[in-house]
Amino acid sequence: MRLIFTITTSLLLSSFFGHLDVSAQQNPAFPEYYDEATWAPKLDSLREAIGGKVTYKNGDNFELATLLALSHYPLLRDRKVQIIVKKMPGAPVEASFSMWNFVKSRKGKIYKIKIENGSFMERLSLNQQVSALAHEMAHFIQYDNLGYFRTLTTLVGWSLSKKARSKFEKGADRIAIDHHLGPQLLDFAFYTSDEEIRLLMKQKSESN
């Protein structure tokens, strides 16, 4: 069943991005810019290909950007992802996770992106929304790699140290660049400068 799902997903995504390698080990033909006119008509197909485990709570307006960002992360396509828009303190957008993740297998983990209702996220272009959401999804990969308890200690350090926060956030941007999202980060990124992004893109290109 998983093999059938993987092949079907690969074929559907290939219709968008050319001969897309879902392992993301090669250089798939992802676009350098996502515009509403081109990608909105493809929402149903994207939803069918990779949207089966994504749910929205007041966040339907971010569905297209969510699925486009998710298309860059093969490792996250079998995770449960929730997009939640609500009134909340703190950052206007943040990556979170279920407290039960520590007892769940990787495929059973629930990851969340929380977006402040009425925040700047609603006024960004589609390409910028993809960048912002892709950055948050990169945190999911960091959480997976760290494990539950190391994630908690890392987030404590994030809240107490500006240096630790910068390292963690730039690490997420590096993951996004590794997944062919550098052009989107050049359009919208908080933590990594355009110069650093271009350098990382160049290094990735030279290593392929």
Phi, psi and chi 1 to 4 in degrees:
 res  aa     phi    psi   chi1   chi2   chi3   chi4
   1 MET       -  -44.2 -178.6   64.3   71.1      -
   2 ARG   -63.4  -38.3  175.2  172.3  170.6   75.0
   3 LEU   -63.2  -42.8  176.9   60.3      -      -
   4 ILE   -61.5  -44.0  -66.3  172.4      -      -
   5 PHE   -61.0  -44.0  171.7   77.8      -      -
   6 THR   -63.8  -44.4  -59.0      -      -      -
   7 ILE   -64.5  -43.6  -67.3  173.1      -      -
   8 THR   -62.5  -44.7  -57.9      -      -      -
   9 THR   -60.6  -44.3  -60.8      -      -      -
  10 SER   -60.4  -43.3  178.1      -      -      -
  11 LEU   -66.3  -42.3  -69.8  173.1      -      -
  12 LEU   -65.1  -43.9  -73.7  167.6      -      -
  13 LEU   -69.9  -29.5  -69.5  175.3      -      -
  14 SER   -61.8  -29.6  -68.0      -      -      -
  15 SER   -67.2  -22.0   67.7      -      -      -
  16 PHE   -92.7  -45.5  -54.7  131.6      -      -
  17 PHE  -112.1   15.0  -56.1  119.7      -      -
  18 GLY    80.8 -149.6      -      -      -      -
  19 HIS   -79.0   80.6  -62.9  -66.3      -      -
  20 LEU   -82.0  126.4  177.1   63.1      -      -
  21 ASP   -88.7  106.1  173.8    9.7      -      -
  22 VAL   -68.6  -11.5  -64.3      -      -      -
  23 SER   -75.8  -13.2   70.0      -      -      -
  24 ALA    59.9   21.3      -      -      -      -
  25 GLN   -86.2  -25.5  -64.3  -57.7  -49.4      -
  26 GLN   -99.6 -156.0  -62.4  178.1    6.4      -
  27 ASN  -117.2   84.0 -173.5   22.8      -      -
  28 PRO   -66.5  157.7   24.8  -33.1      -      -
  29 ALA   -85.2   62.4      -      -      -      -
  30 PHE   -71.1  145.3  -73.6  110.7      -      -
  31 PRO   -72.1  156.8   25.5  -33.7      -      -
  32 GLU   -85.1  -12.8  -66.7 -166.8   -4.0      -
  33 TYR  -149.2  134.2 -171.0   86.7      -      -
  34 TYR  -104.6  117.2  -70.2  107.6      -      -
  35 ASP  -115.0  150.6   64.9  -81.1      -      -
  36 GLU   -60.2  -43.7 -167.0   84.6   26.8      -
  37 ALA   -61.6  -37.6      -      -      -      -
  38 THR   -77.9  -39.9  -59.9      -      -      -
  39 TRP   -98.6  -24.4  -67.5   95.3      -      -
  40 ALA   -57.6  -40.9      -      -      -      -
  41 PRO   -65.1  -14.4  -23.0   35.8      -      -
  42 LYS   -98.2    7.4  -58.8  179.2 -179.5 -178.8
  43 LEU   -60.2  -45.4  176.1   57.7      -      -
  44 ASP   -60.2  -41.4  -73.0  -17.7      -      -
  45 SER   -68.5  -39.7  -63.4      -      -      -
  46 LEU   -63.1  -42.2  -82.4  167.0      -      -
  47 ARG   -60.1  -42.2 -172.4 -174.8  -67.6  134.8
  48 GLU   -66.7  -38.1  179.3 -177.2   -5.0      -
  49 ALA   -74.3  -45.6      -      -      -      -
  50 ILE  -137.9    6.9   57.4  175.2      -      -
  51 GLY   -97.0    7.6      -      -      -      -
  52 GLY   -64.7  -26.4      -      -      -      -
  53 LYS  -112.4   15.7  -67.8 -164.0  172.8 -175.3
  54 VAL  -104.7  129.3 -174.9      -      -      -
  55 THR  -123.2  158.9   58.6      -      -      -
  56 TYR  -131.0  134.6  -55.4   86.7      -      -
  57 LYS  -119.6  100.2 -176.2  175.2 -179.1 -179.9
  58 ASN    63.8   14.7  -57.4  -39.2      -      -
  59 GLY  -114.3   20.0      -      -      -      -
  60 ASP   -60.0  -28.9  -60.0   68.5      -      -
  61 ASN   -65.1  -16.2  -70.6  -18.2      -      -
  62 PHE  -100.7    8.9  -66.1   99.0      -      -
  63 GLU   -62.1  -47.7 -177.5  177.8   15.7      -
  64 LEU   -61.6  -46.9  179.6   57.4      -      -
  65 ALA   -62.9  -37.9      -      -      -      -
  66 THR   -61.9  -47.8  -62.9      -      -      -
  67 LEU   -70.0  -35.2  -63.8  179.2      -      -
  68 LEU   -66.7  -41.7  -71.9  171.8      -      -
  69 ALA   -64.0  -43.4      -      -      -      -
  70 LEU   -63.9  -30.5 -172.9   61.5      -      -
  71 SER   -61.2  -19.8   70.5      -      -      -
  72 HIS   -83.8   -9.6  -73.1 -101.8      -      -
  73 TYR  -121.9   83.2  -67.2  109.0      -      -
  74 PRO   -54.5  -35.4  -24.9   34.2      -      -
  75 LEU   -68.0  -17.8  -68.4  175.5      -      -
  76 LEU   -98.2   -5.9  -63.9  179.0      -      -
  77 ARG   -70.9  -16.9  -68.1 -177.5 -160.8  145.6
  78 ASP  -104.8   14.6   59.3   -0.6      -      -
  79 ARG   -94.8  155.2  -55.1  -68.5 -163.8  -84.8
  80 LYS   -86.5  122.4  -64.1  176.9 -178.8  177.1
  81 VAL  -121.4  130.4  176.5      -      -      -
  82 GLN  -115.2  131.4  -61.2  175.8   -7.3      -
  83 ILE  -106.9  117.3  -53.4  -61.9      -      -
  84 ILE  -123.2  122.6  -57.9  166.8      -      -
  85 VAL  -109.1  123.0  176.3      -      -      -
  86 LYS  -161.5  167.8   65.9  175.6 -174.1  176.4
  87 LYS   -72.6  130.5  -70.8  -69.7 -176.0 -177.2
  88 MET  -158.3  152.9   62.5 -178.7 -168.8      -
  89 PRO   -79.7  166.7   30.4  -34.8      -      -
  90 GLY    86.8 -146.5      -      -      -      -
  91 ALA   -66.0  148.3      -      -      -      -
  92 PRO   -70.8  -18.7   23.1  -33.1      -      -
  93 VAL  -148.7  136.3   56.0      -      -      -
  94 GLU  -152.4  150.5   61.6 -179.1   37.0      -
  95 ALA   -94.2  132.4      -      -      -      -
  96 SER  -137.6 -175.0 -176.0      -      -      -
  97 PHE  -158.3  162.0   49.8   87.3      -      -
  98 SER   -70.4  140.2  167.5      -      -      -
  99 MET   -64.1  -16.8   63.2  176.9  -67.2      -
 100 TRP   -88.1    1.1  -59.8  108.4      -      -
 101 ASN   -59.1  -28.7  -82.4   10.7      -      -
 102 PHE   -68.0  -16.8   74.9  101.8      -      -
 103 VAL  -109.1    3.9  -64.8      -      -      -
 104 LYS  -103.9  153.4  -68.0  178.8  177.8  -71.3
 105 SER   -68.5  166.1   66.6      -      -      -
 106 ARG   -56.6  -41.1  -72.8 -162.0  170.8 -171.1
 107 LYS   -70.7  -20.6  -66.8 -179.9 -175.6  177.7
 108 GLY   -91.9   -4.8      -      -      -      -
 109 LYS   -67.8  148.1  -64.5 -179.2 -172.4  -58.8
 110 ILE  -114.9  120.6  -60.6  173.7      -      -
 111 TYR  -111.7  147.3  -72.6  123.3      -      -
 112 LYS  -129.9  141.5  -54.2  174.7 -176.9 -178.5
 113 ILE  -115.9  117.3  -64.5  178.1      -      -
 114 LYS  -102.2  132.6  -61.6  177.4 -178.5  178.4
 115 ILE  -124.2  130.9  -59.2  169.3      -      -
 116 GLU   -67.1  126.6  166.9   70.4   13.9      -
 117 ASN   -61.5  127.4 -174.0   30.9      -      -
 118 GLY    82.2    7.8      -      -      -      -
 119 SER   -78.0  177.0   74.2      -      -      -
 120 PHE   -60.1  -22.5   69.7   86.5      -      -
 121 MET   -55.0  -33.8  -77.3  -72.2  -67.4      -
 122 GLU   -74.3  -14.7  -61.9  176.1    0.8      -
 123 ARG  -105.3   -0.8  -61.7 -174.8  -69.3  -84.2
 124 LEU   -76.1  156.6  -63.5  179.2      -      -
 125 SER   -68.4  165.8   68.6      -      -      -
 126 LEU   -57.7  -44.8  175.5   63.2      -      -
 127 ASN   -60.8  -40.7 -163.8   60.3      -      -
 128 GLN   -69.8  -37.6  -68.6  169.9  -28.9      -
 129 GLN   -62.7  -41.3  -72.4 -179.7  -11.8      -
 130 VAL   -58.4  -43.7  170.2      -      -      -
 131 SER   -61.4  -49.0  177.5      -      -      -
 132 ALA   -62.7  -44.4      -      -      -      -
 133 LEU   -70.7  -35.5  -66.4  172.5      -      -
 134 ALA   -64.4  -37.2      -      -      -      -
 135 HIS   -61.1  -44.5  170.9   89.5      -      -
 136 GLU   -66.3  -38.1  -59.6  -55.4  -36.6      -
 137 MET   -65.5  -31.1  -70.0  178.9 -172.4      -
 138 ALA   -61.5  -32.0      -      -      -      -
 139 HIS   -62.6  -34.1  -74.0  -44.9      -      -
 140 PHE   -59.3  -41.1  -62.4  163.3      -      -
 141 ILE   -66.1  -39.6  -67.1  177.9      -      -
 142 GLN   -60.5  -44.9  -72.4  175.2  -49.8      -
 143 TYR   -61.0  -42.8  -60.1  157.6      -      -
 144 ASP   -60.0  -44.7 -106.2   12.4      -      -
 145 ASN   -68.9  -35.6  -69.7  -21.2      -      -
 146 LEU   -78.8  -31.6  -71.1  170.1      -      -
 147 GLY    85.0  165.9      -      -      -      -
 148 TYR   -62.6  -52.1 -174.1   78.1      -      -
 149 PHE   -73.4  -37.7  -67.4  106.6      -      -
 150 ARG   -66.8  -32.1  -76.7 -177.8   62.4 -154.9
 151 THR   -62.2  -44.1  -68.0      -      -      -
 152 LEU   -61.8  -45.0  -68.3 -179.6      -      -
 153 THR   -67.7  -35.0   57.3      -      -      -
 154 THR   -64.7  -41.6  -63.0      -      -      -
 155 LEU   -69.0  -31.3  -67.5  178.0      -      -
 156 VAL   -64.1  -45.8  168.7      -      -      -
 157 GLY   -61.1  -37.9      -      -      -      -
 158 TRP   -58.6  -40.4 -178.0   95.7      -      -
 159 SER   -76.5  -20.4   66.3      -      -      -
 160 LEU  -103.1  -21.9  -63.0  175.5      -      -
 161 SER  -129.8  123.1  166.3      -      -      -
 162 LYS   -63.1  -38.1 -180.0 -179.0  -74.1 -170.6
 163 LYS   -64.6  -44.1 -177.0  176.4  179.4  179.7
 164 ALA   -64.8  -38.2      -      -      -      -
 165 ARG   -64.1  -45.1 -177.4 -178.9  -51.1  139.4
 166 SER   -62.5  -42.3  177.1      -      -      -
 167 LYS   -62.1  -43.8 -179.5  179.6  178.5  180.0
 168 PHE   -66.8  -44.7 -171.3   65.8      -      -
 169 GLU   -69.9  -40.1  -62.4  -65.3  -12.4      -
 170 LYS   -68.1  -30.0  -73.7 -172.0  175.8 -174.0
 171 GLY   -62.7  -38.4      -      -      -      -
 172 ALA   -65.8  -41.2      -      -      -      -
 173 ASP   -63.4  -37.3  -77.5  -18.9      -      -
 174 ARG   -63.1  -40.9 -180.0 -176.3  -72.2  -88.2
 175 ILE   -61.7  -43.9  -70.5  170.8      -      -
 176 ALA   -60.7  -41.8      -      -      -      -
 177 ILE   -65.0  -39.5  -68.9  166.2      -      -
 178 ASP   -61.4  -21.4  -75.7  -15.5      -      -
 179 HIS  -106.3   29.4  -72.3   78.3      -      -
 180 HIS    68.5   34.2  -46.8  -73.1      -      -
 181 LEU  -112.4   14.4  -75.1  147.4      -      -
 182 GLY   -56.7  -45.8      -      -      -      -
 183 PRO   -59.4  -36.0  -27.1   37.1      -      -
 184 GLN   -69.1  -38.5  -77.0   66.1   45.9      -
 185 LEU   -66.2  -31.4  -70.3 -179.0      -      -
 186 LEU   -65.1  -25.3  -75.1  172.7      -      -
 187 ASP   -82.7  -28.9 -165.9   19.4      -      -
 188 PHE  -161.8  110.4 -173.6   81.8      -      -
 189 ALA  -154.4  143.1      -      -      -      -
 190 PHE   -94.2  -41.2  -85.8  127.3      -      -
 191 TYR  -102.4  -23.3  -60.9   97.2      -      -
 192 THR  -116.6  130.4  -53.0      -      -      -
 193 SER   -71.4  159.6   69.5      -      -      -
 194 ASP   -57.7  -39.2  -73.3   -1.5      -      -
 195 GLU   -61.9  -43.8 -177.9  179.5   -0.5      -
 196 GLU   -66.5  -40.0  -70.1  172.5  -52.7      -
 197 ILE   -61.8  -46.6  -67.9  168.5      -      -
 198 ARG   -63.5  -37.1  -70.6 -168.2  175.8   94.2
 199 LEU   -64.5  -44.3  177.5   59.1      -      -
 200 LEU   -65.8  -37.9  -70.2  169.2      -      -
 201 MET   -63.8  -42.1  -70.3  172.4   65.6      -
 202 LYS   -63.6  -43.4 -179.4 -178.9  178.4 -178.0
 203 GLN   -63.1  -39.6  -70.1  172.6  -12.8      -
 204 LYS   -65.8  -43.4  175.6  175.3  174.0   55.3
 205 SER   -61.7  -40.8  176.3      -      -      -
 206 GLU   -70.7  -26.0  -69.5  173.3  -11.2      -
 207 SER   -82.8  -15.5   67.7      -      -      -
 208 ASN   -82.3      -  -71.9  -23.6      -      -
